């Protein structure tokens, strides 16, 4: 699981001018999986809570890239 998400992160960074330097540990991978699962549902949405710097935006960007969606 970690290897696959890390490959997606490397693909994202290769095509982006603003690279994300993330450390993918098990909890972060679990959150990415949850966000991807929510995005696949019809009209799927989620409210992500956490303190500043916890990675909500970065994990969401990675999840949308993994799901082949456009983030705006």
Helices and strands as residue ranges (DSSP letters): H 2-14, H 26-40, H 56-66
